[in-house]
Amino acid sequence: MIILAATPIGNLGDASRRLVEVLENAEVVVAEDTRTTQRLLQALGVANRPRLIALHDHNEKQKATELAALAAETDIVVMSDAGMPTVSDPGYGLVAAAVEQGVTVTAIPGPSAVLMALAISGLPTDRFAFEGFLPRKPAERRSALRAVAHEARTLVFFESPARLASALADMGEAFGADRRIAVCRELTKLYEEVRRGTAAELVAWAENGVKGEIVVVVEGAPRREASPDDALAQVQALVADGIRLKEAASEVAGLTGLSSRDLYQAALAARGA
């Protein structure tokens, strides 16, 4: 089988006893960076020295089928540098290949920067969407933020410290001045910090220079009260601007709480009237 193993995101004390036990008996470990994994084994006091195979963004497509076939013969432990493999880290392609070949996939749960940041952000946790890293290029980043500007769920992003200030500025432009944001830095580590405020407030802080691993949690868009007729007019206006009807209906549904299907059907009916 394939065993996805969550590893500490900072504090080694977060490594589970089950993780250590599995590593003590593992024959094959597939790792994002084998050097990082070797250091982790030493830090956890694991005497076992399993066979280490590198799996990263540049080779996963080529190695996934081969490793899935190997997992049909022996257990393979899959680890990223920190947190849960496949979550903004390599591993998805391997899991997909394993499922296709009928190989069992399980996981050792553990630390997650996404869930920890969400939990301590002070923002709603009942519904959320993880967006991973924003694009590096400013124009592409602004486009990505505009695409989720009307998302009602809490949003979670990863960001580099070097781009944090510019990303926050773009969030203020895309989401509006009043949207609440929490920037979580160095989670589980000695200098763990959470900064909360609006985009403008946080930009002023970030411009002074920020270090460490960054997770940004953003409040979802508020829903606006609208009658079915007003909502239909919003859908029609978006379609007139070049947005596909299905996407327009979904966007207005997210803003108003009305049914996306009903808005879609109403717009079709209005076209035929």
C-alpha positions as CSV (number, residue, x, y, z in Angstrom):
1,M,0.0,0.0,0.0
2,I,0.9,3.7,-0.1
3,I,1.0,5.4,3.3
4,L,0.9,9.2,3.1
5,A,2.7,10.4,6.2
6,A,2.2,13.9,7.7
7,T,5.4,15.4,9.1
8,P,6.0,18.3,11.5
9,I,5.6,21.8,10.0
10,G,8.1,23.2,12.5
11,N,8.0,21.7,16.0
12,L,9.4,18.2,16.0
13,G,7.3,17.4,19.1
14,D,4.3,17.3,16.8
15,A,5.5,14.0,15.1
16,S,3.1,11.3,16.1
17,R,4.2,8.1,17.8
18,R,2.5,6.2,14.9
19,L,4.7,8.1,12.4
20,V,7.9,7.1,14.3
21,E,6.8,3.5,14.4
22,V,6.0,3.4,10.7
23,L,9.4,4.9,9.9
24,E,11.2,2.5,12.1
25,N,9.8,-0.4,10.0
26,A,9.7,1.2,6.5
27,E,11.5,-0.4,3.7
28,V,10.9,2.3,1.1
29,V,10.3,6.0,1.7
30,V,9.3,8.4,-1.1
31,A,10.3,11.9,-0.2
32,E,10.0,15.4,-1.6
33,D,13.7,16.0,-0.6
34,T,15.6,13.0,0.6
35,R,18.1,15.2,2.5
36,T,15.3,16.8,4.5
37,T,13.9,13.3,5.2
38,Q,17.3,12.0,6.4
39,R,17.6,14.9,8.8
40,L,14.1,14.2,10.1
41,L,14.9,10.5,10.7
42,Q,17.9,11.5,12.7
43,A,16.1,14.1,14.6
44,L,13.3,11.7,15.6
45,G,15.9,9.1,16.6
46,V,14.8,6.6,14.0
47,A,17.6,4.0,13.6
48,N,16.1,2.4,10.5
49,R,17.6,3.5,7.2
50,P,15.0,2.8,4.5
51,R,15.6,3.1,0.8
52,L,14.9,6.8,-0.1
53,I,13.4,7.7,-3.5
54,A,13.0,11.4,-4.5
55,L,9.5,12.5,-5.7
56,H,9.1,16.1,-6.6
57,D,7.3,18.4,-9.1
58,H,9.9,17.7,-11.8
59,N,9.7,13.9,-11.8
60,E,6.4,12.9,-10.4
61,K,4.7,12.5,-13.8
62,Q,7.4,10.1,-14.9
63,K,7.7,8.1,-11.7
64,A,4.1,7.9,-10.5
65,T,3.2,4.7,-12.5
66,E,6.4,3.0,-11.6
67,L,6.1,3.8,-7.9
68,A,2.4,2.7,-7.8
69,A,3.5,-0.6,-9.2
70,L,6.2,-0.9,-6.6
71,A,3.5,-0.2,-3.9
72,A,1.6,-3.2,-5.1
73,E,4.5,-5.3,-3.9
74,T,5.6,-3.5,-0.7
75,D,4.5,-0.7,1.5
76,I,5.7,2.7,0.5
77,V,5.7,5.7,2.9
78,V,5.3,9.0,1.2
79,M,6.5,12.2,2.8
80,S,6.8,15.9,1.9
81,D,9.2,18.3,3.6
82,A,6.4,19.4,6.0
83,G,2.8,18.7,6.5
84,M,0.6,16.3,4.5
85,P,1.8,15.1,1.1
86,T,-0.4,16.0,-1.9
87,V,-1.6,19.2,-0.2
88,S,0.3,21.8,-2.2
89,D,3.1,19.3,-2.3
90,P,4.0,16.3,-4.5
91,G,2.0,13.1,-4.1
92,Y,-1.3,13.7,-6.0
93,G,0.0,12.1,-9.2
94,L,1.3,9.0,-7.3
95,V,-2.0,8.6,-5.4
96,A,-4.0,8.9,-8.7
97,A,-1.8,6.2,-10.3
98,A,-2.2,4.0,-7.3
99,V,-6.0,4.3,-7.3
100,E,-6.0,3.5,-11.0
101,Q,-3.9,0.4,-10.4
102,G,-6.0,-0.7,-7.5
103,V,-3.3,-0.1,-4.9
104,T,-4.5,0.7,-1.3
105,V,-3.8,4.3,-0.2
106,T,-4.0,5.3,3.5
107,A,-2.6,8.2,5.6
108,I,-1.0,8.9,8.9
109,P,-2.7,12.2,9.9
110,G,-0.8,14.9,11.5
111,P,0.3,18.6,11.3
112,S,-1.3,20.8,8.7
113,A,-0.4,24.5,8.2
114,V,-3.7,25.0,6.4
115,L,-5.9,23.7,9.3
116,M,-3.8,25.3,12.0
117,A,-3.9,28.7,10.4
118,L,-7.6,28.4,9.9
119,A,-8.2,27.4,13.5
120,I,-6.3,30.2,15.0
121,S,-7.2,32.9,12.5
122,G,-10.4,34.1,14.3
123,L,-12.3,33.8,11.1
124,P,-15.2,31.4,10.3
125,T,-14.1,27.8,10.0
126,D,-17.4,26.1,9.0
127,R,-16.7,26.4,5.3
128,F,-13.4,27.2,3.7
129,A,-11.4,26.9,0.4
130,F,-7.7,26.3,0.2
131,E,-6.1,28.2,-2.8
132,G,-2.5,27.2,-2.4
133,F,0.2,29.6,-3.5
134,L,-0.9,32.7,-5.5
135,P,0.8,33.2,-8.9
136,R,4.2,34.9,-8.8
137,K,3.4,37.4,-11.6
138,P,1.4,40.4,-10.4
139,A,-1.1,40.4,-13.3
140,E,-1.8,36.7,-12.8
141,R,-2.1,37.1,-9.1
142,R,-4.6,40.0,-9.4
143,S,-6.6,37.9,-11.8
144,A,-6.6,34.9,-9.5
145,L,-7.8,37.1,-6.6
146,R,-10.6,38.7,-8.7
147,A,-11.8,35.2,-9.5
148,V,-12.4,34.4,-5.8
149,A,-13.4,37.9,-4.7
150,H,-17.1,36.9,-4.3
151,E,-16.4,33.5,-2.7
152,A,-18.4,33.3,0.6
153,R,-16.2,30.7,2.2
154,T,-13.1,31.6,4.2
155,L,-10.0,31.5,1.9
156,V,-6.6,30.1,2.8
157,F,-3.5,31.0,0.8
158,F,0.3,30.2,1.1
159,E,2.6,33.1,0.3
160,S,6.3,33.8,0.3
161,P,7.6,36.5,2.7
162,A,9.1,38.4,-0.2
163,R,5.8,38.8,-2.0
164,L,3.6,39.1,1.1
165,A,3.2,42.9,1.0
166,S,2.3,43.1,-2.7
167,A,-0.1,40.2,-2.3
168,L,-1.9,41.9,0.6
169,A,-2.1,45.1,-1.4
170,D,-3.7,43.1,-4.3
171,M,-6.1,41.5,-1.8
172,G,-7.2,44.9,-0.6
173,E,-7.9,45.9,-4.2
174,A,-9.7,42.7,-5.1
175,F,-11.6,42.0,-1.8
176,G,-12.3,45.6,-0.6
177,A,-11.1,47.7,2.3
178,D,-13.1,46.0,5.1
179,R,-12.4,42.3,4.5
180,R,-10.7,40.8,7.6
181,I,-7.4,39.0,7.1
182,A,-5.1,37.0,9.3
183,V,-1.5,36.4,8.4
184,C,0.0,33.4,10.3
185,R,3.7,33.2,10.4
186,E,6.2,30.4,11.5
187,L,3.4,28.2,12.8
188,T,4.4,25.8,15.7
189,K,7.9,27.4,15.7
190,L,9.6,29.6,18.3
191,Y,8.6,32.9,16.7
192,E,5.0,31.9,15.8
193,E,3.0,35.0,15.1
194,V,-0.6,35.9,14.0
195,R,-1.3,39.4,12.6
196,R,-5.0,40.3,12.1
197,G,-6.5,43.3,10.4
198,T,-7.5,44.7,7.0
199,A,-5.3,44.5,4.0
200,A,-4.2,48.1,4.3
201,E,-3.2,47.6,8.0
202,L,-1.3,44.4,7.2
203,V,0.5,45.9,4.2
204,A,2.0,48.6,6.4
205,W,3.4,45.9,8.7
206,A,4.6,43.6,5.9
207,E,6.4,46.3,4.1
208,N,8.9,46.5,7.0
209,G,10.1,43.0,6.1
210,V,8.7,39.6,7.1
211,K,10.5,36.3,7.5
212,G,9.4,32.6,7.7
213,E,6.6,30.4,6.4
214,I,3.4,32.4,5.7
215,V,-0.2,31.3,5.6
216,V,-2.9,34.0,4.8
217,V,-6.5,33.5,5.9
218,V,-9.1,35.8,4.4
219,E,-12.7,36.3,5.4
220,G,-15.3,35.2,2.9
221,A,-17.3,37.7,0.9
222,P,-20.5,38.9,2.7
223,R,-23.8,37.8,1.2
224,R,-26.0,40.6,-0.2
225,E,-29.8,40.5,0.2
226,A,-31.4,40.5,-3.3
227,S,-34.8,39.6,-4.7
228,P,-34.9,37.0,-7.5
229,D,-35.5,39.7,-10.0
230,D,-32.5,41.8,-8.8
231,A,-30.3,38.6,-8.8
232,L,-31.4,37.8,-12.4
233,A,-30.5,41.3,-13.4
234,Q,-27.0,40.8,-11.9
235,V,-26.6,37.5,-13.8
236,Q,-27.6,39.2,-17.1
237,A,-25.2,42.1,-16.5
238,L,-22.3,39.6,-15.9
239,V,-23.3,37.7,-19.1
240,A,-23.3,41.0,-21.0
241,D,-19.8,41.6,-19.8
242,G,-18.7,38.3,-21.4
243,I,-19.0,35.8,-18.5
244,R,-20.5,32.5,-19.3
245,L,-24.1,32.1,-18.1
246,K,-23.3,29.1,-15.8
247,E,-20.4,31.0,-14.2
248,A,-22.5,34.1,-13.8
249,A,-25.3,32.2,-12.1
250,S,-22.8,30.6,-9.7
251,E,-21.2,33.9,-8.8
252,V,-24.5,35.6,-8.1
253,A,-25.7,32.6,-6.1
254,G,-22.7,32.9,-3.9
255,L,-23.3,36.5,-3.3
256,T,-27.0,36.2,-2.6
257,G,-27.6,32.7,-1.2
258,L,-30.1,32.0,-4.0
259,S,-30.0,28.8,-6.0
260,S,-27.5,28.8,-8.9
261,R,-29.7,26.4,-10.8
262,D,-32.8,28.6,-10.4
263,L,-30.9,31.6,-11.6
264,Y,-29.5,29.7,-14.5
265,Q,-33.0,28.5,-15.6
266,A,-34.5,32.0,-15.1
267,A,-31.8,33.5,-17.3
268,L,-32.5,30.9,-20.0
269,A,-36.2,31.6,-19.7
270,A,-35.6,35.4,-20.0
271,R,-33.6,34.8,-23.2
272,G,-36.6,33.0,-24.8
273,A,-39.2,35.5,-23.7
